Amino acid sequence: MNVHSKPDRDDPSEQDFAVLEAVVWTKFDKWVLPMCAAFYLISFFDSNNIGNARVAGMQTALKITNYQYTVALTLTFVPFIATELPSNLILKRVGPDRMLPAMVIMWGIVAGMQGLVTSYTGLVLCRLFLGLTQGGLFPGLVLYLSCFYPRERLQIRVTTLFVSASLTGAFSGLLAAAITHMDGIGGKPGWAWIFFIEGLFTFVFGVISFFILSRSPETARFLSSEEKRYVVSKLKSSKAISEDDREDDFSWIEVSRAFKSPHVLLLSIIPFFNGMSLLFGLAFFEPTIVAGLGYTGNQAQLMSVPPFVLAFFASMISAFVSDRYGCRGLTVIFFSFWCIIGFSMFYATTSQHVQYVSLFFSVTGAYAIAPASVTWIVNNSTPHIRRASSVAFASVTSTLGGILAIWLLGSLSPGPNYTTATITLIIMSICIVAISSLTLFYLSRQNRMKAETRVCMAKNDEPEHLGDRSAWFVYTL
């Protein structure tokens, strides 16, 4: 009998691989990605709905000044920064299927309690605890997704997180406009009901997610044994996970190597200039900016929606192109020019119509840059602990940028023109172009040097535990 007459199930044919390739990532997109996107969507609702509550009368009701409002927003990010790295380092050991839902439940409780505050002190305490419970979410989600998808398939999934945030900008205005009609129910103002309703939804969703979220591809209940083997093999071949599981064990050496990597340091500057600095700033203040252009009340809430809708479509299209052609850096540079155009338009005119149109450029540019820059860091950092540290470091710098943006768009540069803030954001956008170009040059040069090394050295002769410094690890440009 010919032993080759029937394919062995443990040794799939090329046709089997093609079928698996079509199936497994679709399954992850159905079971893993929606949960992650929902977590990030909800986190933006609960951290940024204070902007909608402000428009709905919260600031007046609590009798707080613009300066106090800015301080309250700033204090949200202090515990953010303190928790991002530790959270990422323990995520794998604790288990993302436990840790991420626990975060959601805790901040849902805190978010809802904001509706009970009657003083500035109460608001500040709520914002501090909100930052403490949310701080590890974003770097944790990016790290989690990087363990499920190959490097060349990651940006469109990370972008899904960010476009969910852009949908927050679109639908938070619509939702807030609807919820504020509950004004007076239970003796509570409309702005308080924004916090109550959205916080309750977060809590319930967090409880449900405990029973849905998978710990890892190897333990995913929706994959067959053959599919699990294929996914692990594919992740290892694309350098998304290490060939040897022991390389992914915790090590302070890998933490330090992340902070010493030139490309990590360069790429971590971009989130400071853009990532959360523009994202958080625009998310917090875009409704207020729109209101400052002459729109009021629910009209201001509704007019804040269209720029975020454009950001959604532009981000998804650019992510598809970036994954297809591996052009993270060029994507960042391209949309940096969108930001430059948008902020320049806002600065150069006093026409309210032109300033409103400028938001379509600035909001879209900021939301498209962010996933490309984060994926760029993830793609070029390995093993696990080095990647976890790199993502957390970039998240910390972006949070610091968020603090800067809050003050720029708040007390330091008051509306409706935000002159100092706009000039600063133009400079930041130009800096993103320069840093991205420098990083492209550096990574291209490193890839050429690695190619030369591969010609004159066998892989077995290379020292172990080099991670992304290995000659057989090709940097994504």
C-alpha positions as CSV (number, residue, x, y, z in Angstrom):
1,M,0.0,0.0,0.0
2,N,1.3,3.4,-0.9
3,V,1.8,5.4,2.4
4,H,1.5,8.6,0.5
5,S,-1.9,7.8,-1.1
6,K,-3.8,9.7,1.7
7,P,-2.6,12.9,3.3
8,D,-1.7,12.6,7.0
9,R,-3.9,14.9,9.2
10,D,-0.8,15.9,11.1
11,D,1.0,17.0,7.9
12,P,-1.6,19.1,6.0
13,S,-1.2,19.6,2.3
14,E,-0.9,23.1,0.6
15,Q,-4.6,22.9,-0.1
16,D,-5.3,22.3,3.6
17,F,-3.1,25.3,4.5
18,A,-5.1,27.5,2.1
19,V,-8.3,26.4,3.7
20,L,-6.9,27.0,7.2
21,E,-5.6,30.4,6.2
22,A,-9.0,31.4,5.1
23,V,-10.8,30.1,8.2
24,V,-8.7,30.8,11.3
25,W,-8.2,34.5,11.0
26,T,-11.9,34.9,10.2
27,K,-12.7,33.0,13.4
28,F,-10.5,35.4,15.4
29,D,-12.2,38.3,13.7
30,K,-15.5,36.9,15.0
31,W,-14.5,36.0,18.5
32,V,-11.5,37.9,19.6
33,L,-11.4,41.2,17.7
34,P,-15.0,42.4,18.4
35,M,-14.4,41.9,22.2
36,C,-11.2,44.0,22.1
37,A,-12.8,46.7,20.0
38,A,-15.8,46.8,22.3
39,F,-13.5,47.1,25.3
40,Y,-11.7,50.1,23.7
41,L,-14.9,51.6,22.5
42,I,-16.4,51.5,26.0
43,S,-13.3,52.8,27.6
44,F,-13.4,55.9,25.3
45,F,-17.1,56.4,26.0
46,D,-16.4,56.3,29.8
47,S,-13.3,58.5,29.8
48,N,-14.4,61.0,27.2
49,N,-18.1,61.4,28.0
50,I,-17.1,64.1,30.5
51,G,-16.8,66.4,27.4
52,N,-20.4,65.7,26.5
53,A,-21.5,66.1,30.1
54,R,-19.7,69.5,30.2
55,V,-21.6,70.7,27.2
56,A,-24.8,69.4,28.9
57,G,-24.2,71.6,31.9
58,M,-22.0,69.6,34.3
59,Q,-19.4,72.4,34.7
60,T,-22.0,75.0,35.5
61,A,-23.8,72.6,38.0
62,L,-20.6,71.8,39.8
63,K,-19.5,75.5,39.7
64,I,-16.0,74.7,38.5
65,T,-13.7,76.9,36.4
66,N,-12.1,76.0,33.1
67,Y,-8.8,75.6,35.0
68,Q,-10.4,73.2,37.5
69,Y,-11.9,71.2,34.6
70,T,-8.5,70.9,33.0
71,V,-6.9,69.8,36.2
72,A,-9.5,67.1,36.7
73,L,-8.8,65.7,33.2
74,T,-5.1,65.9,33.8
75,L,-5.3,63.9,37.0
76,T,-7.0,61.1,35.1
77,F,-3.7,60.3,33.4
78,V,-1.5,60.2,36.5
79,P,-2.6,56.7,37.5
80,F,-2.7,55.8,33.8
81,I,1.0,56.3,33.5
82,A,1.7,54.4,36.8
83,T,-0.2,51.3,35.7
84,E,0.6,50.8,32.0
85,L,3.9,49.0,32.2
86,P,3.2,46.9,35.3
87,S,-0.1,45.8,33.8
88,N,1.4,44.8,30.6
89,L,4.2,42.8,32.2
90,I,1.8,40.7,34.3
91,L,-0.9,40.3,31.6
92,K,0.3,37.0,30.3
93,R,0.8,35.5,33.7
94,V,-2.5,36.6,35.2
95,G,-4.3,35.8,31.9
96,P,-5.9,38.4,29.6
97,D,-9.2,36.5,29.8
98,R,-9.3,37.4,33.5
99,M,-7.5,40.7,33.7
100,L,-9.1,42.6,30.9
101,P,-12.7,41.9,31.9
102,A,-11.8,42.8,35.5
103,M,-10.6,46.2,34.4
104,V,-13.8,46.8,32.5
105,I,-16.0,45.9,35.5
106,M,-14.0,48.1,37.9
107,W,-14.0,51.2,35.7
108,G,-17.7,50.7,34.9
109,I,-18.4,51.2,38.5
110,V,-16.3,54.3,38.8
111,A,-17.6,55.8,35.6
112,G,-21.2,55.5,36.8
113,M,-20.3,57.1,40.1
114,Q,-19.3,60.3,38.3
115,G,-23.1,61.0,38.0
116,L,-23.3,61.2,41.8
117,V,-20.7,63.8,42.3
118,T,-21.8,67.1,43.7
119,S,-18.5,68.9,44.1
120,Y,-15.1,69.4,42.4
121,T,-13.4,67.1,45.0
122,G,-15.7,64.3,44.1
123,L,-15.1,64.7,40.4
124,V,-11.3,64.6,40.9
125,L,-11.5,61.5,43.0
126,C,-13.6,59.7,40.4
127,R,-11.2,60.7,37.6
128,L,-8.2,59.4,39.6
129,F,-9.9,56.0,40.1
130,L,-11.0,55.9,36.5
131,G,-7.4,56.4,35.3
132,L,-6.2,53.7,37.7
133,T,-8.7,51.1,36.4
134,Q,-8.3,52.0,32.7
135,G,-4.6,52.6,32.5
136,G,-3.5,49.1,31.5
137,L,-6.3,48.5,28.9
138,F,-4.9,49.9,25.7
139,P,-1.4,48.5,25.9
140,G,-2.9,45.2,27.1
141,L,-5.3,45.0,24.1
142,V,-2.5,45.7,21.6
143,L,-0.3,43.1,23.3
144,Y,-3.2,40.6,23.4
145,L,-4.0,41.0,19.7
146,S,-0.3,40.6,18.8
147,C,-0.4,37.1,20.2
148,F,-3.3,36.2,17.9
149,Y,-2.4,37.7,14.6
150,P,0.7,37.5,12.4
151,R,2.7,40.8,12.0
152,E,1.4,41.3,8.4
153,R,-2.2,41.1,9.5
154,L,-2.0,43.2,12.7
155,Q,-2.5,46.8,11.7
156,I,-6.1,46.5,10.4
157,R,-7.0,44.8,13.7
158,V,-5.3,47.5,15.8
159,T,-7.0,50.1,13.6
160,T,-10.3,48.5,14.5
161,L,-9.6,49.5,18.1
162,F,-8.9,53.1,17.1
163,V,-11.9,53.4,14.7
164,S,-14.0,52.2,17.5
165,A,-12.7,55.2,19.4
166,S,-13.6,57.4,16.4
167,L,-17.1,55.9,16.5
168,T,-17.1,57.1,20.1
169,G,-16.6,60.6,18.9
170,A,-19.4,60.1,16.4
171,F,-22.0,58.3,18.6
172,S,-21.2,59.7,22.0
173,G,-22.6,63.0,20.7
174,L,-25.7,61.2,19.4
175,L,-26.1,59.2,22.6
176,A,-25.5,62.2,24.9
177,A,-28.1,64.2,23.0
178,A,-30.6,61.4,23.6
179,I,-29.7,60.8,27.2
180,T,-29.9,64.4,28.2
181,H,-33.7,64.2,27.6
182,M,-33.8,62.3,30.8
183,D,-33.1,65.5,32.7
184,G,-35.0,65.6,35.9
185,I,-35.7,61.9,36.2
186,G,-35.0,60.7,39.7
187,G,-34.1,64.2,40.6
188,K,-30.9,64.0,38.5
189,P,-29.8,66.3,35.7
190,G,-29.3,65.1,32.2
191,W,-25.5,65.2,32.4
192,A,-25.6,62.8,35.4
193,W,-27.6,60.3,33.4
194,I,-24.9,60.2,30.8
195,F,-22.6,58.7,33.4
196,F,-25.2,56.5,34.9
197,I,-26.4,54.8,31.7
198,E,-22.9,54.4,30.1
199,G,-21.3,53.2,33.4
200,L,-24.1,50.6,33.9
201,F,-23.6,49.2,30.4
202,T,-19.9,49.0,30.9
203,F,-20.3,47.0,34.1
204,V,-22.7,44.5,32.5
205,F,-20.6,44.1,29.5
206,G,-17.5,43.4,31.7
207,V,-19.3,40.6,33.5
208,I,-20.4,39.0,30.2
209,S,-16.9,39.2,28.7
210,F,-15.6,36.9,31.5
211,F,-17.4,34.0,29.7
212,I,-16.4,34.9,26.1
213,L,-12.7,36.1,26.0
214,S,-10.1,33.5,25.1
215,R,-6.8,33.3,27.0
216,S,-4.6,32.4,24.0
217,P,-4.9,30.8,20.5
218,E,-4.0,27.4,22.1
219,T,-7.0,27.6,24.4
220,A,-9.5,29.1,22.1
221,R,-12.6,27.0,22.3
222,F,-13.8,27.9,18.8
223,L,-10.6,26.4,17.1
224,S,-10.1,22.8,16.3
225,S,-6.8,21.0,17.2
226,E,-5.6,21.3,13.7
227,E,-6.4,25.0,13.5
228,K,-4.6,25.6,16.8
229,R,-1.5,23.9,15.5
230,Y,-1.7,26.0,12.3
231,V,-2.1,29.3,14.1
232,V,0.8,28.6,16.4
233,S,3.0,27.6,13.5
234,K,2.0,30.7,11.5
235,L,2.6,33.0,14.5
236,K,6.1,31.6,15.0
237,S,7.0,31.8,11.3
238,S,6.0,35.5,11.2
239,K,7.9,36.2,14.5
240,A,4.7,37.2,16.2
241,I,5.6,34.8,19.0
242,S,8.9,33.1,19.8
243,E,10.0,29.7,18.5
244,D,10.9,28.7,22.0
245,D,8.2,29.5,24.6
246,R,10.9,30.0,27.3
247,E,12.1,33.1,25.5
248,D,8.7,34.7,26.4
249,D,9.2,34.2,30.1
250,F,9.6,37.4,32.2
251,S,13.0,38.9,32.2
252,W,14.2,42.4,33.4
253,I,16.9,42.1,30.8
254,E,14.2,42.1,28.0
255,V,12.5,45.1,29.7
256,S,15.8,47.0,29.6
257,R,16.5,46.0,26.0
258,A,13.2,47.4,24.9
259,F,14.1,50.8,26.4
260,K,17.6,50.7,24.8
261,S,16.3,49.9,21.2
262,P,16.8,53.0,19.0
263,H,13.7,52.3,16.9
264,V,11.6,51.9,20.0
265,L,12.8,55.2,21.4
266,L,12.1,56.9,18.0
267,L,8.7,55.3,17.5
268,S,7.7,56.1,21.1
269,I,8.0,59.8,20.3
270,I,5.4,59.7,17.6
271,P,2.6,58.7,20.1
272,F,3.6,61.6,22.3
273,F,3.2,64.0,19.4
274,N,0.1,62.3,18.0
275,G,-1.3,59.2,19.4
276,M,-3.1,60.1,22.6
277,S,-2.1,63.8,22.6
278,L,-4.3,64.5,19.6
279,L,-6.7,61.6,20.2
280,F,-7.4,62.5,23.8
281,G,-7.3,66.2,23.2
282,L,-9.7,66.1,20.2
283,A,-11.9,63.5,22.0
284,F,-12.2,65.7,25.1
285,F,-12.5,69.0,23.4
286,E,-14.0,68.4,20.0
287,P,-17.6,68.9,21.2
288,T,-16.5,72.1,23.0
289,I,-14.6,73.3,19.9
290,V,-17.7,72.7,17.8
291,A,-19.8,74.6,20.4
292,G,-17.3,77.4,20.2
293,L,-18.0,77.7,16.5
294,G,-21.5,78.9,17.1
295,Y,-23.4,75.6,17.6
296,T,-25.2,75.1,20.9
297,G,-26.7,72.3,23.0
298,N,-27.7,69.2,21.1
299,Q,-26.8,70.8,17.8
300,A,-23.2,71.0,19.0
301,Q,-23.4,67.3,20.0
302,L,-24.7,66.3,16.5
303,M,-22.3,68.5,14.5
304,S,-19.3,66.8,16.3
305,V,-20.2,63.5,14.6
306,P,-19.2,63.9,10.8
307,P,-15.4,64.4,11.3
308,F,-15.2,61.1,13.2
309,V,-17.2,59.3,10.5
310,L,-14.6,60.3,7.9
311,A,-11.9,59.2,10.4
312,F,-13.4,55.8,10.5
313,F,-13.4,55.1,6.8
314,A,-9.9,56.7,6.2
315,S,-8.4,54.6,9.0
316,M,-9.8,51.3,7.8
317,I,-8.8,51.9,4.2
318,S,-5.2,53.0,5.1
319,A,-4.8,50.0,7.4
320,F,-5.8,47.6,4.7
321,V,-3.2,49.2,2.3
322,S,-0.5,49.2,5.1
323,D,-1.0,45.5,5.9
324,R,-1.1,44.6,2.2
325,Y,2.1,46.5,1.3
326,G,3.9,46.7,4.7
327,C,4.1,50.5,4.6
328,R,3.6,51.6,8.3
329,G,6.0,54.5,8.0
330,L,4.5,56.0,4.8
331,T,1.0,55.7,6.3
332,V,2.2,57.8,9.3
333,I,3.8,60.4,7.1
334,F,0.9,60.7,4.7
335,F,-1.7,61.4,7.4
336,S,0.7,63.7,9.3
337,F,0.2,66.0,6.3
338,W,-3.5,65.7,6.8
339,C,-3.0,67.0,10.4
340,I,-0.7,69.8,9.1
341,I,-3.4,70.9,6.6
342,G,-6.2,70.7,9.2
343,F,-4.5,72.6,11.9
344,S,-3.1,75.2,9.4
345,M,-6.7,75.8,8.1
346,F,-8.0,76.2,11.7
347,Y,-5.2,78.7,12.5
348,A,-5.2,80.7,9.3
349,T,-8.9,81.7,9.2
350,T,-11.6,83.0,11.5
351,S,-14.4,81.6,9.3
352,Q,-16.4,79.2,11.4
353,H,-17.3,77.1,8.4
354,V,-13.6,76.7,7.3
355,Q,-12.6,75.9,10.9
356,Y,-15.3,73.2,11.0
357,V,-14.0,71.8,7.7
358,S,-10.5,71.7,9.2
359,L,-11.6,69.2,11.8
360,F,-12.2,66.7,9.0
361,F,-8.5,66.8,8.2
362,S,-7.1,67.0,11.8
363,V,-9.4,64.4,13.3
364,T,-8.9,62.0,10.4
365,G,-5.2,62.4,10.4
366,A,-4.8,61.8,14.1
367,Y,-7.0,58.7,14.1
368,A,-5.2,57.2,11.1
369,I,-1.7,57.9,12.4
370,A,-2.2,56.3,15.8
371,P,-2.8,52.6,14.8
372,A,0.0,52.7,12.2
373,S,2.5,54.0,14.7
374,V,1.5,51.6,17.4
375,T,1.5,48.6,15.0
376,W,5.0,49.8,13.8
377,I,6.3,49.4,17.3
378,V,4.6,46.0,17.9
379,N,5.8,44.6,14.6
380,N,9.4,45.4,15.4
381,S,9.7,44.2,19.0
382,T,10.2,40.6,20.1
383,P,10.2,38.4,22.3
384,H,7.0,38.9,24.4
385,I,8.4,40.8,27.3
386,R,10.3,43.2,25.1
387,R,7.2,43.8,23.0
388,A,5.1,44.2,26.2
389,S,7.6,46.8,27.5
390,S,7.8,48.6,24.1
391,V,4.0,48.9,23.8
392,A,3.7,50.1,27.4
393,F,6.5,52.6,26.9
394,A,4.8,54.0,23.8
395,S,1.5,54.2,25.7
396,V,3.1,56.1,28.5
397,T,4.5,58.7,26.1
398,S,1.2,59.0,24.4
399,T,-0.5,59.6,27.8
400,L,2.0,62.3,28.6
401,G,1.1,63.8,25.2
402,G,-2.5,63.6,26.3
403,I,-1.8,65.6,29.4
404,L,-0.1,68.3,27.2
405,A,-3.0,68.3,24.8
406,I,-5.5,68.8,27.6
407,W,-3.7,71.9,28.9
408,L,-3.1,73.2,25.4
409,L,-6.8,72.9,24.5
410,G,-7.8,74.1,27.9
411,S,-6.4,76.7,30.2
412,L,-3.2,77.5,28.3
413,S,-4.9,78.2,25.0
414,P,-8.5,79.1,25.4
415,G,-11.1,78.9,22.7
416,P,-12.7,79.5,20.4
417,N,-9.4,80.1,18.4
418,Y,-7.0,77.9,20.5
419,T,-4.1,79.9,18.8
420,T,-1.2,78.6,20.9
421,A,-2.5,75.0,20.8
422,T,-3.0,75.1,17.1
423,I,0.6,76.4,16.4
424,T,1.9,73.7,18.8
425,L,-0.1,70.9,17.0
426,I,1.2,72.1,13.6
427,I,4.8,71.8,14.9
428,M,4.1,68.4,16.4
429,S,2.7,67.2,13.1
430,I,5.8,68.4,11.3
431,C,7.9,66.6,13.9
432,I,6.0,63.3,13.2
433,V,7.0,63.6,9.5
434,A,10.7,64.1,10.5
435,I,10.8,61.3,13.1
436,S,9.0,58.8,10.8
437,S,11.4,59.6,8.0
438,L,14.4,59.1,10.3
439,T,13.0,55.8,11.6
440,L,12.4,54.5,8.1
441,F,16.0,55.3,7.2
442,Y,17.3,53.5,10.3
443,L,15.2,50.4,9.9
444,S,16.0,50.2,6.2
445,R,19.7,50.4,7.0
446,Q,19.3,47.7,9.7
447,N,17.5,45.4,7.3
448,R,20.3,45.8,4.7
449,M,22.9,44.9,7.4
450,K,20.9,41.9,8.5
451,A,20.6,40.7,4.9
452,E,24.4,40.9,4.6
453,T,24.8,38.9,7.8
454,R,22.5,36.2,6.6
455,V,24.7,35.7,3.5
456,C,27.8,35.0,5.5
457,M,26.4,33.3,8.6
458,A,24.3,30.2,9.2
459,K,21.3,30.7,11.5
460,N,22.6,28.1,13.9
461,D,25.8,30.1,14.4
462,E,23.9,33.2,15.6
463,P,23.8,33.8,19.4
464,E,20.5,32.9,21.1
465,H,17.9,35.3,22.6
466,L,18.5,38.2,20.2
467,G,14.8,38.7,19.6
468,D,14.3,41.5,17.0
469,R,18.0,42.0,16.8
470,S,18.4,38.7,15.1
471,A,19.6,38.8,11.5
472,W,16.6,36.6,10.6
473,F,14.1,39.1,12.0
474,V,13.3,41.6,9.2
475,Y,12.0,44.9,10.4
476,T,8.6,46.1,9.1
477,L,8.9,49.5,7.3
